[in-house]
C-alpha cells in the first residue's frame, strides 16, 4: 500500500496554494472517470497514516514482518555490499521505523525522510533525531507521483535510495518504470537503490492481507473519503460505502475499491456524480512481482547490477540495484 496510479505532474516549490489546487483538480477529474478513481496517496492524512501503521502489525499483513525478517537475516550482507557512510534517502518514510534499522547497519552520515504526510513525517523525524543524535536527519514533504527535488546541499556521493514495503507495487507498470528512472537520476555510479517487492504467492494469503478480519484495512480505505471531503469540499458519507479487495490474477495485482451500498449522489464545489448501488471507486492497485520480471524492469530503468534476498517461503524480496 502507498501512492498508486497518479498523474506525473510537477509539484516542485510552487507553494501550498498551487499544490492544493492541483490536488483538488486531480481528485475531481478522477471522480468523473469511468470507473471513478482516487489516487491512493490520498489515504495518508494523519488518521490514514496511523491506520496504516496499525495494518503493518496485523497477523494477516505479512509484508512488513517478512521484509523485516529478510533485513535481519541478510543485513550484514546488504551492509557489506552497500558500504558505510554516504546518505540514506527513504521514500514513503512513514514512521521511519525501517530506516532506523537500516541506519544502524550502515551508519550513514545523513538521512532524508521523504513522505507525503507532513504532520506524520515531522513527528517521526523528531523521534529519529532524539534516538540518533549523531545523525543528520532531514524531513522532505514530497509526492512521489511528481518530481522529487532533494535538498540542494545534499551530497550526491554514495546515496542509497531506500524504498521498502513493496510500495513500488502501487504503481502501474509504465508508472513504476518512470519512477525507477527518476530514482536512477538521483544517484551517481557509486549510488544504489534498496527496494522491497512483494512476490506472487497463494491468492488466499494475498487477499487476507488486504481484507483483514478486524476491519482495519476497511477503515483505512473508508478514511480516504473523509480526507477527500476535507480536500475538495465533497459530501461523501463513508457509512454508505464498503471496502472491497481482491486479487486480479490476469494483472498480477491486488485491487482495492470502495463500493456504494445504495444509489447516492456526491457533490463538491463545481461538480457532482451519481453513483448507482454497487458502483465502485478504484482506490489502489498492489502489483505482485516475480523476481526475474522485476530485474528486467530495473534493467530498463538503468540499473545494471542486482542482488536479491528473500525469506524461506519466497514471499518477499529485498533487492539492491546499482547503475
C-alpha positions as a Markdown table, in Angstrom:
| # | Residue | x | y | z |
|---|---|---|---|---|
| 1 | Unk | 0.0 | 0.0 | 0.0 |
| 2 | Unk | 1.1 | 3.5 | -0.8 |
| 3 | Unk | 0.9 | 6.0 | -3.7 |
| 4 | Unk | -0.5 | 4.4 | -6.8 |
| 5 | Unk | -2.0 | 5.4 | -10.1 |
| 6 | Unk | -1.5 | 9.1 | -10.3 |
| 7 | Unk | -0.6 | 11.8 | -12.8 |
| 8 | Unk | 3.0 | 12.7 | -13.2 |
| 9 | Unk | 2.6 | 16.4 | -12.6 |
| 10 | Unk | 5.4 | 18.6 | -11.4 |
| 11 | Unk | 4.7 | 19.9 | -7.9 |
| 12 | Unk | 8.0 | 21.5 | -7.1 |
| 13 | Unk | 8.2 | 24.5 | -4.8 |
| 14 | Unk | 5.2 | 26.4 | -6.1 |
| 15 | Unk | 3.6 | 26.9 | -2.7 |
| 16 | Unk | 0.7 | 25.3 | -0.9 |
| 17 | Unk | -2.0 | 27.1 | -2.8 |
| 18 | Unk | -0.8 | 25.8 | -6.1 |
| 19 | Unk | -0.4 | 22.3 | -4.7 |
| 20 | Unk | -3.8 | 22.3 | -3.1 |
| 21 | Unk | -5.4 | 23.5 | -6.4 |
| 22 | Unk | -3.6 | 20.7 | -8.3 |
| 23 | Unk | -4.7 | 18.1 | -5.8 |
| 24 | Unk | -8.3 | 19.3 | -6.0 |
| 25 | Unk | -8.3 | 19.1 | -9.8 |
| 26 | Unk | -6.7 | 15.6 | -9.7 |
| 27 | Unk | -9.3 | 14.3 | -7.3 |
| 28 | Unk | -12.3 | 15.9 | -9.2 |
| 29 | Unk | -11.0 | 14.5 | -12.5 |
| 30 | Unk | -10.7 | 11.1 | -11.0 |
| 31 | Unk | -14.2 | 11.1 | -9.6 |
| 32 | Unk | -15.6 | 11.8 | -13.1 |
| 33 | Unk | -13.7 | 8.9 | -14.7 |
| 34 | Unk | -15.4 | 5.7 | -15.7 |
| 35 | Unk | -14.9 | 3.9 | -13.4 |
| 36 | Unk | -14.2 | 6.6 | -10.8 |
| 37 | Unk | -10.7 | 6.6 | -9.2 |
| 38 | Unk | -9.0 | 8.3 | -6.3 |
| 39 | Unk | -5.2 | 8.1 | -6.1 |
| 40 | Unk | -4.1 | 6.2 | -3.0 |
| 41 | Unk | -1.7 | 8.9 | -2.0 |
| 42 | Unk | -4.8 | 10.5 | -0.5 |
| 43 | Unk | -5.0 | 7.7 | 2.0 |
| 44 | Unk | -2.4 | 9.4 | 4.0 |
| 45 | Unk | -3.8 | 12.1 | 6.2 |
| 46 | Unk | -2.8 | 11.8 | 9.9 |
| 47 | Unk | -5.5 | 9.2 | 10.7 |
| 48 | Unk | -4.7 | 7.3 | 7.5 |
| 49 | Unk | -1.0 | 7.2 | 8.3 |
| 50 | Unk | -1.8 | 5.9 | 11.8 |
| 51 | Unk | -4.2 | 3.3 | 10.4 |
| 52 | Unk | -1.5 | 2.1 | 8.0 |
| 53 | Unk | 0.9 | 1.7 | 10.9 |
| 54 | Unk | -1.8 | -0.5 | 12.6 |
| 55 | Unk | -2.2 | -2.5 | 9.4 |
| 56 | Unk | 1.5 | -3.4 | 9.4 |
| 57 | Unk | 1.1 | -5.0 | 12.8 |
| 58 | Unk | -1.9 | -7.2 | 11.7 |
| 59 | Unk | -1.5 | -11.0 | 11.6 |
| 60 | Unk | -2.7 | -11.1 | 8.0 |
| 61 | Unk | -0.4 | -8.4 | 6.8 |
| 62 | Unk | 2.8 | -10.3 | 6.1 |
| 63 | Unk | 4.8 | -7.8 | 4.0 |
| 64 | Unk | 6.1 | -5.7 | 6.9 |
| 65 | Unk | 7.3 | -8.5 | 9.2 |
| 66 | Unk | 8.5 | -10.6 | 6.3 |
| 67 | Unk | 10.6 | -7.8 | 4.9 |
| 68 | Unk | 11.9 | -7.1 | 8.4 |
| 69 | Unk | 12.9 | -10.8 | 8.7 |
| 70 | Unk | 14.8 | -10.6 | 5.4 |
| 71 | Unk | 16.6 | -7.5 | 6.5 |
| 72 | Unk | 17.5 | -9.1 | 9.8 |
| 73 | Unk | 18.7 | -12.3 | 8.3 |
| 74 | Unk | 20.7 | -10.7 | 5.5 |
| 75 | Unk | 21.5 | -7.3 | 7.0 |
| 76 | Unk | 25.2 | -7.9 | 7.3 |
| 77 | Unk | 25.5 | -9.0 | 3.6 |
| 78 | Unk | 23.4 | -6.0 | 2.5 |
| 79 | Unk | 25.6 | -3.6 | 4.6 |
| 80 | Unk | 28.8 | -5.2 | 3.1 |
| 81 | Unk | 27.6 | -4.6 | -0.4 |
| 82 | Unk | 26.4 | -1.1 | 0.2 |
| 83 | Unk | 29.3 | 0.1 | 2.4 |
| 84 | Unk | 29.3 | 2.5 | 5.3 |
| 85 | Unk | 28.9 | 6.3 | 5.1 |
| 86 | Unk | 27.0 | 8.3 | 2.5 |
| 87 | Unk | 23.4 | 9.3 | 2.7 |
| 88 | Unk | 20.3 | 7.2 | 3.1 |
| 89 | Unk | 17.1 | 8.6 | 1.5 |
| 90 | Unk | 13.9 | 6.8 | 2.3 |
| 91 | Unk | 10.8 | 7.3 | 0.1 |
| 92 | Unk | 7.5 | 6.8 | 1.8 |
| 93 | Unk | 9.3 | 7.0 | 5.2 |
| 94 | Unk | 6.1 | 6.9 | 7.4 |
| 95 | Unk | 7.3 | 6.2 | 10.9 |
| 96 | Unk | 10.9 | 5.8 | 9.9 |
| 97 | Unk | 11.0 | 2.5 | 11.7 |
| 98 | Unk | 12.6 | 0.6 | 8.9 |
| 99 | Unk | 15.2 | 3.4 | 8.3 |
| 100 | Unk | 16.2 | 3.1 | 12.0 |
| 101 | Unk | 17.2 | -0.5 | 11.4 |
| 102 | Unk | 19.0 | 0.3 | 8.1 |
| 103 | Unk | 20.9 | 3.3 | 9.6 |
| 104 | Unk | 22.1 | 1.2 | 12.5 |
| 105 | Unk | 23.5 | -1.2 | 9.9 |
| 106 | Unk | 25.1 | 1.3 | 7.5 |
| 107 | Unk | 26.0 | 4.2 | 9.9 |
| 108 | Unk | 25.4 | 6.8 | 7.2 |
| 109 | Unk | 26.4 | 10.5 | 7.6 |
| 110 | Unk | 22.9 | 11.7 | 6.8 |
| 111 | Unk | 19.3 | 10.5 | 6.4 |
| 112 | Unk | 16.5 | 12.2 | 4.5 |
| 113 | Unk | 12.9 | 11.0 | 5.2 |
| 114 | Unk | 10.6 | 11.7 | 2.3 |
| 115 | Unk | 6.8 | 11.3 | 2.7 |
| 116 | Unk | 3.6 | 13.0 | 1.6 |
| 117 | Unk | 2.0 | 13.3 | 5.0 |
| 118 | Unk | 3.7 | 16.4 | 6.5 |
| 119 | Unk | 2.5 | 16.2 | 10.1 |
| 120 | Unk | 3.1 | 12.5 | 10.5 |
| 121 | Unk | 6.5 | 12.8 | 8.9 |
| 122 | Unk | 7.7 | 15.6 | 11.1 |
| 123 | Unk | 6.7 | 13.7 | 14.2 |
| 124 | Unk | 8.6 | 10.6 | 13.0 |
| 125 | Unk | 11.7 | 12.7 | 12.2 |
| 126 | Unk | 11.6 | 14.3 | 15.7 |
| 127 | Unk | 11.7 | 10.8 | 17.2 |
| 128 | Unk | 14.5 | 9.7 | 15.0 |
| 129 | Unk | 16.6 | 12.8 | 15.8 |
| 130 | Unk | 16.1 | 12.1 | 19.5 |
| 131 | Unk | 17.1 | 8.4 | 19.1 |
| 132 | Unk | 20.1 | 9.1 | 16.8 |
| 133 | Unk | 21.7 | 12.4 | 18.0 |
| 134 | Unk | 24.8 | 11.9 | 15.8 |
| 135 | Unk | 22.9 | 11.5 | 12.6 |
| 136 | Unk | 21.9 | 14.5 | 10.3 |
| 137 | Unk | 18.2 | 13.8 | 9.8 |
| 138 | Unk | 16.1 | 15.9 | 7.4 |
| 139 | Unk | 12.4 | 15.7 | 6.5 |
| 140 | Unk | 11.2 | 16.3 | 3.0 |
| 141 | Unk | 7.5 | 16.5 | 2.2 |
| 142 | Unk | 7.0 | 15.4 | -1.4 |
| 143 | Unk | 4.7 | 13.4 | -3.7 |
| 144 | Unk | 6.4 | 10.5 | -5.4 |
| 145 | Unk | 3.9 | 10.9 | -8.3 |
| 146 | Unk | 5.7 | 14.2 | -9.0 |
| 147 | Unk | 9.3 | 15.3 | -9.5 |
| 148 | Unk | 11.0 | 15.0 | -6.1 |
| 149 | Unk | 13.7 | 17.6 | -5.6 |
| 150 | Unk | 16.2 | 16.7 | -3.0 |
| 151 | Unk | 17.8 | 19.4 | -0.9 |
| 152 | Unk | 20.3 | 21.4 | -2.9 |
| 153 | Unk | 23.1 | 20.9 | -0.4 |
| 154 | Unk | 22.6 | 17.1 | -0.2 |
| 155 | Unk | 25.8 | 15.3 | -1.3 |
| 156 | Unk | 25.5 | 13.1 | -4.3 |
| 157 | Unk | 28.3 | 10.8 | -3.2 |
| 158 | Unk | 27.2 | 7.4 | -2.1 |
| 159 | Unk | 23.4 | 8.0 | -2.0 |
| 160 | Unk | 21.4 | 5.0 | -1.0 |
| 161 | Unk | 17.7 | 5.3 | -2.1 |
| 162 | Unk | 15.6 | 3.2 | 0.3 |
| 163 | Unk | 12.1 | 2.3 | -0.9 |
| 164 | Unk | 10.8 | -0.5 | 1.3 |
| 165 | Unk | 7.4 | -2.1 | 1.9 |
| 166 | Unk | 6.8 | -3.1 | -1.8 |
| 167 | Unk | 5.4 | 0.4 | -2.4 |
| 168 | Unk | 6.6 | 0.1 | -6.0 |
| 169 | Unk | 3.7 | -2.3 | -6.4 |
| 170 | Unk | 1.2 | 0.5 | -6.1 |
| 171 | Unk | 2.3 | 1.9 | -9.5 |
| 172 | Unk | 1.0 | 0.6 | -12.7 |
| 173 | Unk | 3.9 | -0.9 | -14.9 |
| 174 | Unk | 4.6 | 2.3 | -17.0 |
| 175 | Unk | 4.5 | 4.4 | -13.9 |
| 176 | Unk | 6.7 | 2.0 | -12.0 |
| 177 | Unk | 9.3 | 2.2 | -14.8 |
| 178 | Unk | 9.1 | 6.0 | -14.8 |
| 179 | Unk | 9.6 | 6.1 | -11.0 |
| 180 | Unk | 12.6 | 3.8 | -11.2 |
| 181 | Unk | 14.1 | 6.0 | -14.0 |
| 182 | Unk | 13.7 | 9.1 | -11.7 |
| 183 | Unk | 15.4 | 7.2 | -8.9 |
| 184 | Unk | 18.2 | 6.4 | -11.3 |
| 185 | Unk | 18.6 | 10.1 | -12.0 |
| 186 | Unk | 19.1 | 10.9 | -8.3 |
| 187 | Unk | 22.2 | 8.8 | -7.9 |
| 188 | Unk | 25.7 | 8.6 | -9.5 |
| 189 | Unk | 27.7 | 5.5 | -10.3 |
| 190 | Unk | 28.6 | 4.9 | -6.6 |
| 191 | Unk | 24.9 | 5.1 | -5.5 |
| 192 | Unk | 22.3 | 2.4 | -5.2 |
| 193 | Unk | 18.6 | 1.6 | -4.7 |
| 194 | Unk | 17.5 | -0.8 | -1.9 |
| 195 | Unk | 13.9 | -1.7 | -2.7 |
| 196 | Unk | 11.3 | -4.2 | -1.3 |
| 197 | Unk | 9.0 | -6.1 | -3.6 |
| 198 | Unk | 6.1 | -8.4 | -2.8 |
| 199 | Unk | 6.2 | -11.7 | -4.7 |
| 200 | Unk | 3.5 | -13.7 | -6.3 |
| 201 | Unk | 2.0 | -16.3 | -3.9 |
| 202 | Unk | -1.2 | -18.1 | -2.8 |
| 203 | Unk | -4.3 | -16.0 | -3.5 |
| 204 | Unk | -5.8 | -16.6 | -0.1 |
| 205 | Unk | -2.7 | -15.2 | 1.6 |
| 206 | Unk | -2.7 | -12.1 | -0.7 |
| 207 | Unk | -6.4 | -11.3 | -0.2 |
| 208 | Unk | -6.4 | -11.7 | 3.5 |
| 209 | Unk | -3.6 | -9.2 | 3.8 |
| 210 | Unk | -5.8 | -6.6 | 2.2 |
| 211 | Unk | -9.1 | -7.5 | 3.9 |
| 212 | Unk | -8.3 | -8.4 | 7.5 |
| 213 | Unk | -10.7 | -9.9 | 9.9 |
| 214 | Unk | -10.6 | -6.9 | 12.3 |
| 215 | Unk | -11.5 | -4.4 | 9.5 |
| 216 | Unk | -8.5 | -2.2 | 9.9 |
| 217 | Unk | -7.9 | -2.1 | 6.2 |
| 218 | Unk | -11.5 | -1.4 | 5.6 |
| 219 | Unk | -11.3 | 1.6 | 8.0 |
| 220 | Unk | -8.1 | 2.7 | 6.2 |
| 221 | Unk | -9.9 | 2.6 | 2.8 |
| 222 | Unk | -13.0 | 4.4 | 4.0 |
| 223 | Unk | -11.0 | 7.1 | 5.8 |
| 224 | Unk | -10.0 | 8.2 | 2.2 |
| 225 | Unk | -13.5 | 9.6 | 1.8 |
| 226 | Unk | -13.2 | 11.8 | 4.9 |
| 227 | Unk | -9.8 | 13.0 | 3.7 |
| 228 | Unk | -11.3 | 13.8 | 0.2 |
| 229 | Unk | -14.2 | 15.7 | 1.8 |
| 230 | Unk | -11.7 | 18.0 | 3.5 |
| 231 | Unk | -9.5 | 18.4 | 0.4 |
| 232 | Unk | -12.3 | 19.2 | -2.1 |
| 233 | Unk | -15.3 | 20.1 | 0.0 |
| 234 | Unk | -17.3 | 17.0 | -1.1 |
| 235 | Unk | -20.1 | 15.4 | 0.9 |
| 236 | Unk | -19.2 | 11.7 | 0.9 |
| 237 | Unk | -20.9 | 9.7 | 3.6 |
| 238 | Unk | -18.4 | 6.9 | 4.4 |
| 239 | Unk | -21.1 | 4.8 | 6.1 |
| 240 | Unk | -22.7 | 4.4 | 2.7 |
| 241 | Unk | -19.7 | 2.6 | 1.2 |
| 242 | Unk | -17.9 | -0.6 | 1.8 |
| 243 | Unk | -14.4 | -1.8 | 1.4 |
| 244 | Unk | -13.7 | -4.4 | -1.4 |
| 245 | Unk | -10.3 | -6.1 | -2.1 |
| 246 | Unk | -9.5 | -9.0 | -4.4 |
| 247 | Unk | -6.6 | -10.4 | -6.4 |
| 248 | Unk | -6.7 | -9.8 | -10.2 |
| 249 | Unk | -4.6 | -12.8 | -11.4 |
| 250 | Unk | -4.5 | -11.6 | -15.0 |
| 251 | Unk | -2.9 | -8.3 | -14.0 |
| 252 | Unk | -0.9 | -9.9 | -11.1 |
| 253 | Unk | -2.3 | -7.3 | -8.6 |
| 254 | Unk | -4.5 | -6.8 | -5.6 |
| 255 | Unk | -7.2 | -4.2 | -6.3 |
| 256 | Unk | -8.9 | -2.1 | -3.6 |
| 257 | Unk | -12.2 | -0.4 | -4.2 |
| 258 | Unk | -15.0 | 1.4 | -2.4 |
| 259 | Unk | -18.4 | 0.2 | -3.3 |
| 260 | Unk | -21.6 | 2.2 | -2.9 |
| 261 | Unk | -24.2 | 0.4 | -0.7 |
| 262 | Unk | -27.1 | 2.3 | -2.2 |
| 263 | Unk | -27.6 | 4.8 | -5.0 |
| 264 | Unk | -26.1 | 8.0 | -3.9 |
| 265 | Unk | -25.2 | 11.4 | -5.2 |
| 266 | Unk | -21.9 | 13.0 | -4.2 |
| 267 | Unk | -21.4 | 16.8 | -4.7 |
| 268 | Unk | -18.4 | 19.1 | -4.5 |
| 269 | Unk | -17.9 | 22.7 | -5.4 |
| 270 | Unk | -18.2 | 22.8 | -9.2 |
| 271 | Unk | -19.2 | 19.2 | -9.7 |
| 272 | Unk | -21.2 | 16.1 | -8.7 |
| 273 | Unk | -21.7 | 12.5 | -9.6 |
| 274 | Unk | -24.5 | 10.0 | -9.2 |
| 275 | Unk | -23.3 | 6.5 | -8.1 |
| 276 | Unk | -25.5 | 3.5 | -8.6 |
| 277 | Unk | -25.8 | 0.9 | -5.9 |
| 278 | Unk | -22.8 | -1.4 | -6.3 |
| 279 | Unk | -20.8 | 1.1 | -8.3 |
| 280 | Unk | -17.1 | 1.3 | -7.3 |
| 281 | Unk | -14.4 | 3.8 | -6.8 |
| 282 | Unk | -10.9 | 2.3 | -7.6 |
| 283 | Unk | -8.6 | 3.3 | -4.8 |
| 284 | Unk | -5.5 | 1.2 | -5.1 |
| 285 | Unk | -3.5 | -1.5 | -7.0 |
| 286 | Unk | -0.7 | -3.5 | -5.5 |
| 287 | Unk | 1.3 | -5.4 | -8.1 |
| 288 | Unk | 3.0 | -8.7 | -7.1 |
| 289 | Unk | 6.2 | -9.5 | -8.9 |
| 290 | Unk | 8.3 | -12.4 | -10.0 |
| 291 | Unk | 12.0 | -11.7 | -9.4 |
| 292 | Unk | 13.1 | -12.2 | -13.0 |
| 293 | Unk | 10.4 | -9.7 | -14.2 |
| 294 | Unk | 11.4 | -7.1 | -11.6 |
| 295 | Unk | 15.1 | -7.5 | -12.5 |
| 296 | Unk | 14.2 | -6.8 | -16.1 |
| 297 | Unk | 12.2 | -3.7 | -15.1 |
| 298 | Unk | 15.2 | -2.4 | -13.2 |
| 299 | Unk | 17.4 | -3.0 | -16.2 |
| 300 | Unk | 15.2 | -0.9 | -18.4 |
| 301 | Unk | 15.4 | 1.9 | -15.8 |
| 302 | Unk | 19.2 | 1.9 | -16.0 |
| 303 | Unk | 20.2 | -0.4 | -13.1 |
| 304 | Unk | 22.7 | -2.9 | -14.5 |
| 305 | Unk | 23.5 | -4.9 | -11.3 |
| 306 | Unk | 21.1 | -6.5 | -8.9 |
| 307 | Unk | 21.4 | -8.6 | -5.8 |
| 308 | Unk | 18.3 | -10.0 | -4.1 |
| 309 | Unk | 17.5 | -11.6 | -0.8 |
| 310 | Unk | 14.2 | -13.5 | 0.1 |
| 311 | Unk | 12.6 | -15.2 | 3.0 |
| 312 | Unk | 12.5 | -19.0 | 3.1 |
| 313 | Unk | 8.9 | -19.1 | 1.7 |
| 314 | Unk | 9.9 | -16.7 | -1.1 |
| 315 | Unk | 7.0 | -14.4 | -0.2 |
| 316 | Unk | 9.0 | -11.1 | -0.3 |
| 317 | Unk | 12.3 | -9.9 | -1.7 |
| 318 | Unk | 14.7 | -7.1 | -0.9 |
| 319 | Unk | 16.7 | -6.0 | -4.0 |
| 320 | Unk | 19.8 | -4.0 | -4.2 |
| 321 | Unk | 20.1 | -2.3 | -7.6 |
| 322 | Unk | 23.1 | -0.4 | -8.8 |
| 323 | Unk | 23.9 | 1.5 | -12.0 |
